[in-house]
Amino acid sequence: MEYLFEIVCPLGWKIRTTKSYWDKLVMKHPEISQRLEEVKLTVQNPIQIHKSKSDELIFLFYSELGKYWICIVVKKLEEFTGAYCHLLSNR
């Protein structure tokens, strides 16, 4: 399987996603289509990391993007950790 990126986050996990999954994210969230570098930087150096209240395997990585916050939703899996991306408006 070919990965679009694989990054070690501050928690020591390898976080990766495939090109095909990134394409699905961009179709659902077109506002991130030109934000791949910001996504990678958020995973590498987030301002905050929160554990989901509803799923113990989900972690939220936040950083500032101008007047917005970017939130990368990461699911911890046995074989790898995948990244899901959301761009949040207004801080």
N, C-alpha and C positions, 0 to 999 in steps of 0.2 A: 504494500500500500504506500502510495506517495503522499507525503504531507506537505501542506502549504507552509506551515511553520511548526517548529518544536522549540519551546522555550522553557527554561527552568524558572519557576516563580519563587518568591521569597519563602514560601513554605517548603521548598525543596522538591516540588513535584515537577515532572515533565508535562507540560501542557501543549497539546498539539491539535491541529485540525487539518482536514484534507481540503484540497481545492474544490472538490464536488460539494462538500458540506458548506464551505464559504460561499459558493455560488447560490446554494439554497438560502443561506442567511441574507445575502444581498437581495434576493428576490422578495423575501419577506420584509426586510428592513433596508430599502434602497439608500437611506441616509448614511449607511456605513460603507457604501461601495468604494469610496475614495479614502477610507480611514484605516486601512490595514496596518499601517505603521503605528497609528495611535492605539490600535487594539493590542499590538505586540508590546508597545511601551507600557500600557496599562497592566498587562500580565507580568512584565518584568519588574515594574516599579510602581505599584499602586499606591495611592494616598491612603486608602482604607481597604481592608478585606473583612467581609462579614460572612458569617455562616447563615444559611437559610434557616428560617424558623420552621419551615414546613417539610424540609427534606435534608437530612443530615449529610447527604452526599453532595449538596450544592453549596458553592461558595461564590460570593459576589465581590468582584475586584473593581474598585472605583478610581477614576482620576478625573481631573478637570480638563475640559476642552473648550477654551474660551469662556463663554457665558453658560456653557453646558457641562454636565457630568457625563462621562462615558462609563457604562457598567458592563463588565464582561462577566457573564454567568458561566461558571466552570463546574462541571460535574465530575466528581472523582469516581473513576471506574477501576476495576481490578487490573485490567491490562494497560490502560492509559487514561489520561485525563483530557477531556475535550473542552473546547471553548465555544460558548454561544455568546452573541454580541447584542447589546442594546445601547442605544444612544438616548440619554435622558435629557429632557429640556429643563432649563432654569435651575439654578443652584439653590 
